[in-house]
Amino acid sequence: MKSFIIGVVALSALWACNSNPSLQKYLVEKESNPEFISASLSMDLLIQNLDSLSPEEKKSVKKIEKINVLALLKDKGESALEAERTALRSILKQPEYKSLINFNGADREAKFLYSGNEEDIQEIVFFGYDLKMGMLLLRMRGSNIEPNDIFKITQMGDQLNLGAISGFEGLMEDSMQ
């Protein structure tokens, strides 16, 4: 019995020491790095007037538990930008992430992925890279998210309070120039 318990503990320790990098570990590590612009918030902060939403829209919004945004601007250096791009590509190639949309251009790259299954999406990830602007990572975590919920949330774009994301106020204006 004693050897069985020792075996279970040893196996648990090996399981816990998974060397695969995860998106969660990456976000936690980078959010304290001053080179990055980061924000973690709930959907309630992004929707200016929750009471104005239809019952279906409210239901979709409530399925999103947390949003993480991480950006690294081009002015931080091309080598730093390329190192982070490589690290994120490696994480997002893991089998748990399923691709929805991929775009690759000469100086640009964009990926829209999800984890979970089509009826129960757990995580939605957008990764964007532009040689002239930098890199952006957006992750939405939730439970029981369906494709229709994603569509409804994207249709609410005009109701989003992007000013709630501290540090990102000028980012959109800079990208339009």
C-alpha positions in Angstrom: 0.0 0.0 0.0 2.9 2.4 0.9 4.5 1.8 -2.5 1.2 2.5 -4.2 0.8 5.8 -2.5 4.4 6.8 -3.3 3.8 5.8 -6.9 0.6 7.9 -7.1 2.5 10.9 -5.6 5.4 10.5 -8.0 3.1 10.2 -11.0 1.2 13.3 -9.8 4.4 15.3 -9.5 5.4 14.3 -13.0 2.0 15.2 -14.4 2.2 18.6 -12.7 5.6 19.3 -14.1 4.3 19.5 -17.7 7.0 21.3 -19.6 4.7 22.4 -22.4 4.2 26.2 -22.3 0.6 27.3 -21.9 -1.1 30.5 -22.9 -2.1 31.1 -19.3 1.6 30.9 -18.1 2.6 33.2 -21.0 0.0 35.8 -20.1 0.9 35.7 -16.4 4.6 36.0 -17.1 4.2 38.9 -19.6 1.6 41.0 -17.8 4.2 42.0 -15.2 6.8 42.8 -17.9 7.0 46.6 -18.5 7.7 46.1 -22.2 4.2 44.9 -22.7 0.8 46.6 -22.5 -1.6 44.3 -20.8 -5.2 44.3 -19.4 -7.4 41.7 -17.8 -11.1 42.6 -17.5 -14.6 41.3 -17.5 -17.2 41.8 -20.2 -19.2 44.0 -17.8 -16.5 46.6 -18.1 -16.5 46.6 -21.8 -20.2 47.0 -22.3 -21.2 50.6 -21.7 -24.9 49.9 -20.9 -25.7 46.3 -20.1 -29.3 47.1 -19.5 -29.7 48.2 -23.2 -28.9 44.7 -24.4 -31.5 42.2 -25.6 -31.9 39.1 -23.4 -30.0 37.0 -26.0 -27.1 39.5 -26.1 -27.0 39.5 -22.3 -26.9 35.7 -22.2 -24.0 35.7 -24.7 -22.1 38.3 -22.8 -22.5 36.5 -19.5 -20.8 33.4 -21.0 -17.5 35.4 -21.3 -15.8 35.2 -17.9 -12.6 37.1 -18.6 -10.7 38.9 -21.3 -7.0 39.2 -21.5 -5.3 41.7 -23.8 -1.5 41.8 -24.4 0.4 44.0 -26.8 4.0 44.5 -27.7 4.7 47.5 -29.8 7.2 47.6 -32.6 9.3 50.2 -30.8 10.4 47.6 -28.3 12.8 46.2 -30.9 12.5 43.8 -33.8 14.4 41.0 -32.1 12.2 41.1 -29.0 9.1 41.2 -31.2 10.3 38.2 -33.2 11.1 36.2 -30.1 7.6 36.8 -28.7 6.0 36.0 -32.0 7.9 32.6 -32.1 6.9 31.8 -28.5 3.3 32.5 -29.2 3.3 30.5 -32.4 4.7 27.5 -30.5 1.9 27.8 -27.9 -0.9 28.2 -30.4 0.3 25.2 -32.4 -0.7 22.9 -29.5 -3.5 20.5 -30.4 -5.9 22.1 -27.9 -6.2 25.1 -30.2 -8.3 24.7 -33.3 -7.9 27.2 -36.1 -10.9 29.3 -37.4 -9.0 31.9 -39.5 -5.4 32.2 -40.6 -3.9 35.1 -42.5 -0.3 35.4 -43.6 1.1 38.2 -45.6 4.5 39.5 -46.2 4.7 41.6 -43.0 1.5 40.5 -41.3 0.0 37.5 -39.6 -3.3 36.9 -37.9 -4.8 33.9 -36.3 -8.2 33.3 -34.8 -8.4 30.1 -32.8 -10.5 28.4 -30.1 -10.2 25.6 -27.6 -13.0 23.3 -26.6 -15.5 22.0 -29.1 -18.0 23.6 -31.4 -20.9 23.4 -28.9 -18.8 24.3 -25.8 -16.0 26.8 -26.6 -13.9 27.4 -23.6 -11.4 29.9 -25.0 -11.2 32.2 -28.0 -7.8 33.6 -29.1 -6.8 36.2 -31.5 -3.1 36.7 -32.4 -2.1 39.5 -34.7 1.4 40.5 -35.8 2.4 43.5 -38.0 6.0 44.3 -38.7 5.2 48.1 -38.7 3.0 48.1 -35.6 3.8 45.1 -33.3 2.0 42.2 -31.8 -1.5 41.8 -30.2 -2.9 38.9 -28.3 -6.5 38.8 -27.2 -8.0 35.9 -25.2 -11.6 35.5 -24.1 -12.3 32.7 -21.6 -15.7 31.4 -20.8 -18.0 28.4 -20.6 -20.6 27.0 -22.9 -19.8 29.5 -25.6 -21.4 28.7 -28.9 -20.5 30.1 -32.3 -23.7 32.1 -32.3 -22.6 33.8 -29.0 -19.4 34.9 -30.7 -21.3 36.3 -33.6 -23.6 38.3 -31.3 -20.7 39.7 -29.3 -18.9 40.8 -32.5 -22.1 42.6 -33.6 -22.0 44.6 -30.3 -18.8 46.4 -31.4 -20.3 49.9 -31.2 -21.4 49.3 -27.6 -17.9 48.3 -26.4 -16.1 50.8 -24.1 -12.5 50.3 -25.3 -11.4 53.2 -23.0 -11.9 50.6 -20.1 -8.7 49.0 -21.3 -6.0 51.1 -19.7 -3.0 51.7 -22.0 -4.8 50.9 -25.2 -6.4 54.3 -25.8 -4.0 55.5 -28.4 -3.2 52.1 -29.9 -6.2 52.1 -32.2 -5.5 55.6 -33.4 -1.8 54.8 -34.0 -2.8 51.8 -36.1 -5.1 53.9 -38.3 -2.2 56.1 -39.4 
